[in-house]
Amino acid sequence: MVVSFFGAATPRTAGFNSVDTSALNFPTIMIVFILMWIGASPGSTGGGIKTSTFALATLNFFSLARGKDRVEVFRRQISDLSIRRAFGIIALSLFLIASFDEEKTLLSIAFESFSAYSTVGLSLGITPNLSPASKIVIIATMFIGRVSMLTILIALLRRVKHLNYRYPKEEILMN
């Protein structure tokens, strides 16, 4: 029981492992994958998209399913900007799977990439065998995961403008 709790907590923050991750079955690897991707809480030094981002996305899905035009939780309304940031962080986190090693499986490359993005440190054992270019990608992914891709893009692209106008709103047909 203790090993199970430890195994569920470590992919979110620490990266310690008490079992050989390369020996895990596929469903277990996918659970570890999700835990690494979600990561820690926003006030911590852990990586990942953060628990609050995942919670906002989940709350938004439930609000949409219930036909609401806003996201509410604990008698508070969540701002549209927070919802947009949450989905921006989620979308940008999914673009960071890259490798220059064609002989590696997608699962092992994705696991290494998400471990790097989430600054976890878990591995399926392929890190020492990666090419120098792939190792540079992993290093860059660790930096991006810690700082946040959204923060980097805001720093590079943001031009502060006060818009004194609004365009008419449109509803886009989806699905």
Buried (B, 14 or more C-beta within 10 A) or exposed (E): EEEEEBBEEBBBBBBEBEEEBEEBEEEEBEBBBEBBBBBBEEEEEBBBBBBBBBBBBEBBEEBEEEEEEEBEEEEEEBEEEBBEBBBBBBEBBEEBBEBBBEEBEEEBBBBBBBBBBBBBBBBBEBBEEBBEEBBEBBEEBBEBBBEBBBEEEEEEEEEEEEEEEEEEEEEEEEE
